[in-house]
Amino acid sequence: MQVQILLVFCIAVFFNALANILMKTSSLHDSTNPVEANATGIIATVFNPYFMAGLASFGLALLGYRFVLGKGLKLSLAYPVFTSSGFIIVLIASAIFFKERLNWTQWIGILFILIGVWLTALQMFDVES
């Protein structure tokens, strides 16, 4: 059962990161002036396919996250792992897809986050005897 929960948790992390990437993509493919907050601009943003896919991804991430919390993942550990794992995915995806440069301090930060995620993930489940 824990393997299934971890799989759903990883899928939720993936969809959360994907949602952020899609939001960035939707802003790059926005046909309207981004500073215009008129009805036409808002409608164009809402119906942007990347924006809609991003919202759907956020929703799927939320559903998966809620599911795993209900199955015994400790919130005090699941949330830090969820956000920091997503942070790493978004950092690397931004470098690949948006050509954002990562400097050496960001790479060191990623390493520290990975170590923290690994140490934290060791005790993510409530232990009930």
C-alpha positions in Angstrom: 0.0 0.0 0.0 2.9 2.4 0.7 4.2 2.0 -2.8 0.8 3.1 -4.2 0.8 6.1 -1.9 4.3 7.1 -2.9 3.5 6.7 -6.5 0.4 8.9 -6.2 2.5 11.4 -4.2 5.2 11.5 -7.0 2.5 12.0 -9.6 1.0 14.9 -7.6 4.5 16.5 -7.3 4.9 16.1 -11.1 1.5 17.7 -11.8 2.2 20.6 -9.5 5.5 21.3 -11.2 3.9 20.9 -14.6 1.2 23.4 -13.7 3.8 26.0 -12.9 5.6 25.3 -16.2 2.3 25.6 -18.1 1.5 28.9 -16.3 4.9 30.3 -17.5 4.2 29.0 -21.0 0.8 30.5 -21.1 2.2 33.9 -20.2 4.7 33.6 -23.1 1.9 32.7 -25.5 -0.4 35.4 -24.4 -1.7 37.3 -27.4 -2.8 40.3 -25.4 -0.8 43.0 -23.7 0.0 41.6 -20.2 -0.6 44.9 -18.5 -4.1 45.2 -19.8 -6.6 44.1 -17.2 -9.7 44.5 -19.3 -12.4 41.9 -20.0 -10.9 40.9 -23.4 -7.5 40.3 -21.8 -8.9 38.3 -19.0 -11.0 36.2 -21.3 -8.1 35.6 -23.6 -6.0 34.5 -20.6 -8.6 32.2 -19.2 -9.1 30.5 -22.6 -5.4 30.2 -23.3 -4.9 26.4 -23.7 -1.7 26.4 -21.7 -3.5 28.3 -18.9 -6.4 25.8 -18.9 -3.9 22.9 -18.9 -2.1 24.5 -16.0 -5.3 24.9 -14.0 -6.2 21.2 -14.7 -2.7 20.2 -13.6 -3.0 22.2 -10.3 -6.3 20.4 -9.8 -4.9 17.0 -10.4 -1.9 17.8 -8.1 -4.3 18.9 -5.4 -6.5 15.8 -5.6 -3.4 13.5 -5.5 -2.0 15.4 -2.5 -5.3 15.2 -0.7 -5.5 11.5 -1.3 -2.0 10.7 0.1 -2.6 12.9 3.1 -5.7 10.8 3.9 -3.7 7.6 3.5 -1.3 8.3 6.3 1.3 10.7 5.0 2.2 13.2 7.8 1.4 16.8 6.7 4.4 18.1 8.6 6.7 16.0 6.4 4.7 15.7 3.2 4.3 19.4 2.6 8.1 20.2 2.7 8.8 17.2 0.5 6.0 18.2 -1.9 7.1 21.8 -2.3 10.9 21.2 -2.4 10.6 18.4 -4.9 8.5 20.6 -7.1 11.0 23.4 -6.6 13.8 21.2 -8.0 11.7 20.0 -11.0 10.7 23.6 -11.9 14.3 24.8 -11.6 15.6 22.2 -13.9 12.6 22.4 -16.3 13.1 26.2 -16.5 16.7 25.7 -17.5 15.7 23.2 -20.2 12.5 24.7 -21.6 12.9 28.4 -21.0 16.7 28.6 -21.2 17.0 30.1 -17.8 20.6 29.8 -16.5 21.3 28.1 -13.2 24.4 29.3 -11.4 26.6 27.3 -9.0 24.7 28.5 -5.9 21.5 27.1 -7.3 23.1 23.8 -8.1 24.4 23.6 -4.5 20.9 24.6 -3.3 19.4 21.7 -5.3 21.9 19.4 -3.7 21.0 20.5 -0.2 17.3 20.2 -1.0 17.8 16.7 -2.4 19.6 15.7 0.8 16.8 17.3 2.9 14.1 15.6 0.9 15.8 12.3 1.2 16.2 12.6 5.0 12.7 13.9 5.4 11.1 11.2 3.2 12.5 8.5 5.4 9.8 9.3 8.0 6.8 10.5 5.9 4.4 7.8 7.1 2.6 7.6 10.4 3.8 4.6 12.2 1.0 2.8 13.9 1.6 -0.6 15.5 
